[in-house]
């Protein structure tokens, strides 16, 4: 929605020139203390603030720059232990009592050098860290730190894909009516989540494929991947074959072409990277996270090689300027790899740091709405990485250890004052992201969101809030168990996370409400195949285990509602997509062992 308004820039002239934090008042506190003239540059009254992709790009970039300035505060907190007074701030989808979490610390020096935030190795946000809690271990047994990764590693390729190197390439029947229907399904259900190319480009590739029926060429593999994804993603298939069977007929020859290009293509192109990312999406729709991340890893390595080769030709230390197609490939590699690293702690390709240097892509053929969701999702993924970096990093000595880091010990070493400050700062940054997106993309908590793209943003938002406040809930659970043990806590071992504590209780409640919101939105997305299928299924299991822990701790049990209905829905969704010996099959066994109070 377009509207006219007159507004000041981010800071007054005095604060901007001295790179100081400006509170936006007139005069601001900095100018008042320095006896300086407080002057703001104002936009013309006839300027229109647009909500199109260009304006959103600029707005998110402006917020990103602000957050990068504020990020150093997270490191300054490391050496401070006392809380500072905060002025209040609140978004339109939070309760009044949450306002204290949206307050700016007064001791920020934004002129400090910013720090890169990467997902740490051996981080403490993995599902197996939760399964290592004594209460869970007592009923479910021991789980290795890399249990889910090992399960996925032992899975064979689906169907006949492990035989793609045997014999000649089997070419599918390309009936124009069928492939047009499948392509339409792809652009309706898959492309909005992962837009790699414009529909016009695809149509030109498809015309050549259908007319010449020639099996060679990477654009032919792209077309076949599109048809395979169209078969998998369509919620109402009219074809006589099952969606998985039909999709495999197109994907098997596509994968053979792609792997030949990856192995023997001495001059890899960005088209090969696009084909690999489509293959990654195909495996993601099947619930195969490791196979998906392997395709993405190949794509990341290729695109980094392309950029380094160009950099060498230009004799420059900086990365060369990217065209829009290369930017899209980089961002898709970043998204897929970060999601896999978060859940499985897989090997990194080196694409993650590139996100701090590349620009956002442009809209494809005036697809403004999806483009806005696209760049907003990338921005919140960077917020998630920052949360993992600041709250879930193991000690340096544990970065390459094979044992799981003790999450409770990590947060105890940080101490309650520091943990409160870090979580408050991270929550502020999350709310800054929310306020930066256009009004039509926002998601008030009480609204039943029907659009998948908006639902994905809401799911990522709730996951971010859950991770910000998870330490408080798990610390409270661990402390209560310790206090109920035969040895108990000695007077010298008083724990700041122990109850009663209003501060801790409120943050535990924020974690619980975010977990429940995640579950309700995730099961809606799990009605059909999407590229988020495995991640959502896996995290539903994690959320249920955490809520079970909270219900079985006296201090937090009153926060948990009746869980049997949502647990039943989660199990129904998991049974729909799991297959024998998969990690989702293991998740089913875990969820089935959780007994909530309304089931007894």
N, C-alpha and C positions, 0 to 999 in steps of 0.2 A: 504494500500500500504506500503510495507516494503522499507526502505531506510537506508543508512548508514550516520551517521553524528557524529562529535565530538562536545561535548557540556560540559559546566561546570555544576556543581551542583547548587542548588538554591542559596547558599550564600558561601562567602569565609570562610576559616577556622576561622579567627578572629571573624567574625560576628556570625558564627554558635555557637562557644564556648560561646559567650557572649549573645546569643539570641537577636541580634540586627538586624534591617532591613538593608539588603544589596542591593545597587542599581545595582549590577552586573558589574560595571565598573572595570577597572584594571589600577591603584588601585581604590578601591571603596572609597566613601567619608568618611566612618567611619575610614578606615585604614589610609587615608590621614590625617585626623584630629588627629588621635592618634599616628601618626608616626610609624605605625606597618607595618610588611611585609604582603602584600596582596597576599595570596596564595589560588588558587582554586584547588580542586581535580578534575581531568579530567577523563572522561571515556575512555577506550581504543578505538583506532580508528577503530578497527574491530568489535566493539559492534554494534549489530543491534537493533534499536528501533522498536519493533513490534507494530502492530495495532490490535492484537488479544485481547480477553477478559481479559487475565491475565495482559497484558500491560496496557489496559484501566483501569482496576481495580486499578493498582498501580498509574497510572497517575491521576485519579480522587481522589484517597486517598491523593496523594501529594498536589493537589490543595485544597482539603477539609482541610487539615492541615494548609495550608497557609491562607485560608479564616478564619479559626478559630482563628489564630493569629491576623488577621486584624480585627476581629469582635469587639474587645474591643474598636477600634477607634470610633465605632458608639456611645458608651457610653461616651467616652471622649469628643465627639462633644457636648454633652448636656451642658457642662460648658464653651464652647468656642463660640464666636460669630463672629470672624473675619475669612476671607478666607486666605488660604495659597497659595503660588505659587506651581504650579503642572508641572511636566514634561509630555509631551504628549505621548499617546499610543492609538492605534486604531485597531479594528478588520477589517476583509476583507469585512464585509457586512454593514458598516456604512459610512455615508457621512463624508466629511472632517470637516464640522462645528460641528460634534458631538465629535470631538477629545477632546475638553475641558472637557467632562464628564468622560473621562477615565484616569484621572490623579491622581496620588497618593498624598494624603496629606503629608506634610513634617513632621508633628508633631505626628507620630505614635510611640507608644511604644508596639511592639508586644509581649514583655515579660510579659505584664499584664495578669491577669487571665481572661480566656474566659467566656462567658456567654451563657446560654442555651436560644435558641430562640423558643418559642412556640407561636402558634396562640392565641392571646388574646381573652378572653371572651368579648362578646358585642362589637366586633371590628367594625370599621367604613368603612369597604369595602363591606358591604352587599348591595344588590340591593336597598333595601328600604331606605338606606341612600341617594342614588341618587334621589329616588322618593320623598324624603322629601324636596328637593330644592323648594323654592317658585314658580319658573317658571314652574316646573313640577306639583306641587300641584295645581296650579291655573287651569290647564286644566284636570287633572286626579283625583283630590280629595285626601283625606288622605289615607295613607297606614300604617298600624301598623308595628312596627319594625320587628315583627316575622310573617308578613303576609304570606309569601310563605311557611314557616314552618307549619303554621296552616292549610293552604290549603292542603298540603300533609298529614298532620295528619288525616284529615277528609276523606281521600280517602279509600274506601274499598279495600281489596285484589282483584286482577284481577281474572276473571273467577270463578272457584269453589274452589280457594285456601283457602277461609275462612271456607271451610267445610272439611278440611283435617282430622279433628278429628272425623268426622261422619262416622260410618260404617267401614267395612273392607277395606284394601288397594286394590285399583284397579290396577292390573298389566297390562302394555301396551303390545301390540304385538311386539316381538323383531325379526323382519325379518332381517336376516343377511345382505342382500343387502342394506336395508334402514339404519340400524344403522351404517354400515361401511361408507356410504355416509355422514351421519350426523357427525360422528366422524372426517372424513376428513375435513368437513367444519369447525368444531371447531378448529382443529389444524392449519387451514389456516387463519382463520379470527379472532378468539378469543385468542387462545394461545399466539400469539406474543405480545399481549397487557398485558396479565396477566399469565405468565408461572408459573404454580404451580407444575407440575410434568412432568417427561420425557414421551415421547410417548411409550417407551418400558414398563414402569410401567402400563400405561393405557391399553395396549394390554393384559397384563397378567390379569388384573381385568376384562376386557371385555370377555376374553375367559371363565373364570369361570362363569360369568353372563349368557352368551349365552348357555353354556353347561348344567348348572344345573338349570337355571331359578328359583333360590331361592330368594324370596323377601326380606329376611333379609340381613343385613350387610351394613356398611357404604360405602364400595367400590362399591356396587351396586348403591347406591345413587349418588356416584360420576359419574358413567357411565351414569346414567339417566340424570343428569345435563349436561353432555357433549353433549348428544343427543339433549336435549332441546335447548342448546345454539347453536348447529350446525344448528338446524331448524330456529332459529331467525336470525342468522348472515349471512346466505348464501344469496348473492344478486340475485341468479337465482335458485329458488327452482323448481324442476320438480315434486314434490309430489302433489297429487290431493288436499290435504288439505292445508288450509292457514298456513303460517309459525307459527303464534301465536297459532292456534288450535293444530297443530302438536306438537309444543314445550310444550304446557300445558299438553298434554297426558303423556309426560315423566316427566315433572317437578312436577306434583301433587303427585305422589307416592314418588318421591325423597324427596320432602319437608316433607312428613309425616315421612319418615325414619330419616331424619336429625333432626327434632324437637324432635322425641322420644329419640334420642341419646343425644341431648342437655339437655332435661329435666330430663331424667332418666338414662343417662349414668354416673355412679359414677366414672368411670375411663376414662375421655375424652382423646382421642388420637389426634395426629396431623392430622390424616385422617379426623376426624370430622371437624377440622378447615378448611381443604381444601374443604370439601363439603360445608361448610357454605360460603366460599368465592366464590365458583361456584354459589351458590344460590344468593349471592350479585350481581354477574355479570349478572345473569339472570334478576333480577329486574332492574339493570342499563340499560340493553338492551331494557327494556320496558319503560324506562323513569320514573322509580319510585325511586327517590333518597332516600326517607326516609325508604322504605322497604329494599333497598339495604344497607343502612348504619346500619340498625338494624341487618341484617345478619352478617355484618362485626363486629359490636359491640360484638355480641355473640362470634365470632371467636377470637377477641382480648382478651376478658375476659378468654376464655378457654386457649389460649396460654400463657397468663400471669400466669394463675393458674398452668399450667404444669411447667413453669419455676420456680415459687415460691416453688412448691412442691419439685422439684429437688434441688433447693437451700437449702431448709430445710434439706433434706437428706444429703447434703454435708456439712452442718453446716458452710456455708459461707455467708458473707454479700454481695458479688458480685454475679451478675447473672452468672449461669453456662455457659460453652461453648455450642454453639448451633450447631446442624448439619445443612446441607445445606437445607433440607426440612423445618426445623423450621425457618431458616433465611428467606426463601422465603415467608413463611406465615406471619412473622412479617412485612416484607416490604410491602406486599400486604395490610395488615391491615392498615399500616401507610398511604399508598397512598389513599385508599378509604376513610378513616376517615378524613384525611386532606382536601381532596376535598369537603367532605360534611360539615366540620366545616367552610371552607372558604365561602361557598355559603349559608348555613343555620344556622350556629352557633349552631350545635347540641351538645348534651352532650358528653363529652370526656370519652374514655374508660381507658386511661392511657398508650396507646401504643406509643403515639407521642414522649415522652422523650426517649424511648428505641432506637430511630433511631440514637442517638448520641453515642451508645455503641456497637451496633451490626455491624458485618462485612457485606460486599457485598456478594451475593451468587455466586456460580460457574456456569459455562455454563452447560446446559442440552444437553447431547448427541451431542456435537460438534455444537450446534446451536449458533455459534459465533456472527453472525450479529444481531440477535434478542437480544442476551444477552447484547451486547454493548448498544443498544437502551434502554434496560431495566434499566441498572445501570445509564445511562445518565439521564433518566427521573426521577429516584429517587433523583439524585443529584439536579436537578433543582426544584423539589418539596421542598427540604430543603431551597433553595434560596427563593422561594415564601413565605415560613413560616417566614423567616427572614425579608422579606419586610413588611409583615403584622405586625410583632412584632414591628418593628421600626417606621413605618409610620402610622399605623392605630390603635394603642392602645388607648383606652379611658383613662380618668383619673382613678386612683385607686378607687375613690368613685363610678364610673359608671360601674365598671366591672360586677356587679351583678344587675344593674338597669334594669327596664323594658322599659324605654324610649330609643329611638335611640340616640347615641352620636352625637353631632354636629361636623361633620368632619371639617368644615371650622374653627370652634373655636379651635379644636385640633391643626391645623396647624398654626393658628394665634398666639397661645401661644408659639409654637416652635420658631417662628420668621423666617424671610427669610434667614439670614445667616446660621442658623443651618439647616434649611430644604435643602438649597443648598448643604451643606456638607454631610448630610445623604444620599440624593439622588445620589450624586456623588459617595460616597463610595459603595452604593448598586449597582449602575450601573457598577462599577469596578468589583465587585464580580460576577455579571452576565456575564460580558465579560470574566472573568477568567474561568467560567464554559464553555463558548462557545469554548474558545481556548483549553480546556482540552480534548474535544472529538475528535475522529479521523476525518481526512479530509473527508472520504466518508460519514460521518454522518452529516456534516455541511450543512447549508441551506442558501446560498447567497440569498439576498432579491429578486432578479429578477428571480430566478429560479422557474419554475413550478414543485413542488415536487409531484411525483406520488406515492411514497411509504408512506403508512399510518403511519408507525412508525416515519419516518422523519418528516411527517406533524405534528404529535403530539408534537414532540420536538419543532418545529417552533411555534406552537400555544402556548405552555407553555412559550416559550421565549418572544413572543409578549405580553402575559398577564403580565409577570414579568415587562417588560419595561413600559407597560401601567400603572401598579400600582405604579411604581417608580415616574412617571411624572404626574399621575392623580391629586395630590394635587395642582400643579401649575395651571392646567387648571380650576379646580373647584374654586380655590381661585380667579383667574382672573374673572370668571363668576360672583361670588358672589360680588366682589368688583365693577364691572361695574354696576350691578343691584343697589347696594347701592348708587353709584354716580349719578344714573339716578332717584333715588327716590326724592320726593318733598323736603325732609329734606336735602338730599345730604350729603357731607362730609365737616365738618368744617376744617379750616386750621390746627387745632391741631390734626385732625384725619387722616392725610395723611397716606395712606396705601402703604407699599412697594410693594404690588402685583398689584398696579394700572398701567395702561398704560400711556405713551409709555415706554416700558422696553424691551430691546433686550434680556436680560437674561431670563425674564419670557416668552417672546414670543417664543423663541427657545424651551423651555421645553414644552410649550403648543403644539407646532408643533410635538415634539417627541411623546407626548401622542396621538395626532390625528392620526399620521401615524401608530403607534402601534395598535390603535383601528381598523383602516381600514384593516391592514394586518391580524389581528385576524379574522375579519368578512369574508374576502375572503377565508382564509384557513378553517374556521369552517364550512361554507356552503358546502364545498367539502366533509368534513367528515360526514355531516348530510344527505348525499345521501342515507345512509343505517344505519342499527342499529349497534351501537358500545357501549362499556361500558361508553363512554363519551357523550352519546346522550343528557341527560338532562343538564349536565354542559355546553356543547357547546350551546345548545338552550337558556338556561337561560342567559348566558353571551352575546349572540348576542343581546338580548333585552337590556341588560345593556349598551353595546357599542353604540347602536343606540340612546338611551336616552342621553348619554353623548355627542355624536356628535350633537344631536339636540340642547342641551344646548349651545354648542360652536357656532353653526350657528346662534343662536338667541342672541348672545352677540356681539356687534359691533367690539370689539377688536380682536375677534377670528373667525368671520364669514368667512373671506377670506381664512381660512385654510381648509374649508370644501368643497369637490368636490360635484358633482351631486350625490345625495343619493338615488334617487328613484329606480334605477336598483337594488342595493344591498338590499334595504329595501324590494322590491318585492320578491327577492329570499329568504330572511330570512323568510318572511311570508309564502311562499310556503312550506318551510321546517317545520316550526312550525305547520302549518295545517296538514302536513303529519303525525306528531307524537303525536300531542295533542289529548286529549280526554276530554269529558265533565267534568267540575268542577276541572280540574287538574291545577297545577301551570303553565304549558305550555299554557293552555287555557287562563289563566290570562295574560300571556306574550303577546299572540296574541292581546288581547284587548288594551294593553299598546302600542304596536308597531303600531297598526292601528290608534291611535290618534296622532301620530307624523307626522306633516306636514312640509316637508322640502321645501326650496325655489324653487326647480325645479319642484315641484308639484303644485305650486300656479299659 
